[in-house]
Amino acid sequence: MNLLENKVCIITGGGRGIGRETAKTFIEAGATVIIADFDDKTGTATVDKLGGQCSFVKTDVSNEESVKELVKSVKEQHGHVDVLVNNAGILQDQTLEKMDEEQFDRVIQVNLRGVFLCTKYAAEVMQEQGSGVILNASSVVGRFGNFGQTNYVAAKAGLEGMTKVWARELGKYCIRVNAVAPGFIQTDMTAGMPEKIIEMMADKVPLKKWGQSEDVANLYCFLASDEASYINGAVLTVDGGVVV
């Protein structure tokens, strides 16, 4: 069953990790996917791997002109924008006393301002066509905090608030806005962690294991589809029960 047949989907930060797995899952569900990523190398490599239903547009989500050009190019090439997955994000972890303004500001610019910009301009197209889905990548730490992540947690908490505002504001245009909050997910970023730490963190999860990128991608796929047509303003966790 092709849940996303004929859907045009933009995935920011789609060149690696959960973004790449989401692109793969969407394509398998029948979608046309645009990878919007700042990294030429990973973006191009992902498109080469995933094939003809996928293309790459170099994008800095924190830069308004870059985002406007992304949305404009997708609309010109495909005629519509059905799904936006705001997946792009960075980490610059540091404890409060050691975190400087530049580290704080950069994470906010990408992880929060970037979501605002991408949603603002994608939503303009979606309003014109009278439909659309916006999916925001949150994190369980946005609700419960995490040591050394003042900037990241602030961005994710803010993102969840924006999700609920936009669900209210854009609903009248038949645009649904939801967020997904992963817990411990194995990705390229976690591959270098010591085995002891991985085991210790897995032990905190009721299911006693880490999640996989496809666990998150599968939820994105469902939420992007018409099967989820009455889900709006939700923040859904994919965490094996770690927040229970």
N, C-alpha and C positions, 0 to 999 in steps of 0.2 A: 504493500500500500504506500503510494507516494504522497505523504502528508503535505509536502511543500511543492507540489507540481505547479510549474509556471510562476513561482514566487521569486522575486528579485531581492536578495538579502545582502546587506552590508555587514561585515564583521570587522570591527576595529581590533587591532592587535591580533589579527588572525594568522600571523606567520608562525606561531609556536604555541605549545602547551594546549590549554583548554580552547583557545581560539582556533587553532589548527584542527583540533578534533571536532569542534563544532562545525567548521567549514566542511570537513569530510562527511559528517553525519547529515548535514543539510543537503549536500550534493546527492548523497545516496537516497534522500527523500524526495529528489526531483527538483531541487532549487538551483537557480543560478546565483553564484556567490561572488561577491567582490571583497577581496582581502584589502583592508585599509590598514597599512602598517608603516611605521617610521623606518623600519629596517629593510633596505633593498634586498639584502641577501636572503633573509628568511622568508620574506614575502614572495620573492621570485621562486625560491626553492619549493615553497608550498604549492604555488600555482603549477609548476612543472610536475609535481607529484600527483596533484589532484585532477589535472586534465582540463578539457575544454569548457566545462561548465563553471570554470573558476578564472578570475582575472585579478590583477594586482594594481592598486593605485597607491603610490607613496603618499602618506598622510601624516601630518603632525596634528593630532587631535586638540592640542592646546593652542593652535594657531587658527584664528577665525578664517583667514583667507584660504588656508589649506583645506579646511573643512567645507567651506562653500564650494571650492573647486571640485572636491570629491563628490558631493551631492549633485552638483551640476553635471558632471561628466557621466554619472550613473543614469541620471534622468535622460540625458541626451542620447545615450547609447541604448537604454532599455525601455524608456518611456514611463517607468514607474519605479517606486521604491516600496516594497511590501514589508520588509523586516529590517530593523536596525538592532544589532547586538553590540552594546557598548561594553566591549571586553578589554580594551586597551588599559593597561595600568603598569605602574612601576613601584618599586620599593626603595626607600632610603631610610632604613631602620636605624634608630639611635635613641638612647634614653633622653629624657627631657633636658637634663643639665648639659648634655653634649650635642643635642640637635641644634643646628644653626638655622637661620631664617631661610637660607637658600635651599636647604634640604626640605624644610617644611613647605615652602612655596612651590617647589618643583613637583612634589607629589600631589599637592592640591591642584596645580595647573593641569596635570595630565589626568588624574583620577577623578576629579570633580568638575573642574571647568571644562575639560574635554568632553565629558558626558553631557554637560549643558549645551555646548556648541553643536555637537553631533545631533543631539535630539532636536534642538531648535531648528536646524536647517533641514533635517530629514522630515520633521513634522510638517514643515511648510508644504512639502510635496505630498505627504500623506493626507493633509487637509484638503488639498485640491482634488485628490482622487477619491476621498471619502472613505478611506480605510488604511489600516496599517498596524504594525506591532512593534513596540519598542521594548527591548529586554536589557536590563542593566545588571552588570556583574558586581554584586556586593560581596560580603564575606561575613562569616559568623562573628568575626572580631568587631564588626561594625556595631553589633549589639552588646557585646560583652567585654570589649577592650582586649588589649594584648600588650605585654611588656615590650617597651622599645618601639612602639608603633603609633605615637601620637598623631603624626601626619596621615598615615594610612587609615587608621581608625576614624579620624575626623572626616576623611573623604568618603569612606564607606557609609558612615552614619548619615552624612549629608545626602549621599546618593539615595539612600532609602527614603529619606524625607522628600526629595525631589520626585521620586517614583510615585509617591502617593498624591503629590500636588498635580503631576501631569496626568495621572489616571483620572482625576476630577476634571481638569481643564480640557483634555483632549477626547474624553469619552463621547462627547456630542458629535464628534467627527468619525465615530466608529474606529477610533485608534485606542488599542489596549496597551497599557504600560505596566510591566511587572519587573521584579528583580529576583535574582537567584543568588543565594548566599552559600557558597561551598564551605566545607570544613577542611579536614586534612585530605588533600588530593595529591596523588603522585603525578608530578610533571617534571619537565627538564630542570626546573629551578630547585626541586627537592632531591634530584638524583644524587647530588654530591653530599647529602647529609650523612653523618655517621650512623651506622646500623643501630647502635644503642639508642640514639635519639629517635629514630624511626619507630623502633619497637616500643619505646616508652610512650610516644604519642599515640600509637595504635592502641595501647593498653587502656587509654583514657576513653576510647570509643566503645559504646555498648556492643557494636558488631565486631570489635576486636580486629579491625583492619582499616587501612587507608582506602579512600575512594579512588577511582580512576577517572581520567579526563572524560571518558565516554559516559560516565554517570551524569556528569553535568551537561554534556552535549545532548544527551537524550532528553533531558528536561527542557533545555532550550528548544529543541525540535518540537516537542509537544506544545509548549507555550506559543511558539511561532505559528502553529497550525490552527486550522478552523476547529479542531477538536477541543481547543481551549477557549472557545469564543465567548464564554461568560466569566473568564478569569481576568480580573482587572484590579490593579492596585495592590497586588499580593507580593509578599517577600517570602519565597519558598527556600527552605534550607535543604542542602544536599550534604549531609554531615554524619550519616551513620548513627545519629542520635546523640552526638557529643554535647549538644546544648541542653539536653533533657535534665 
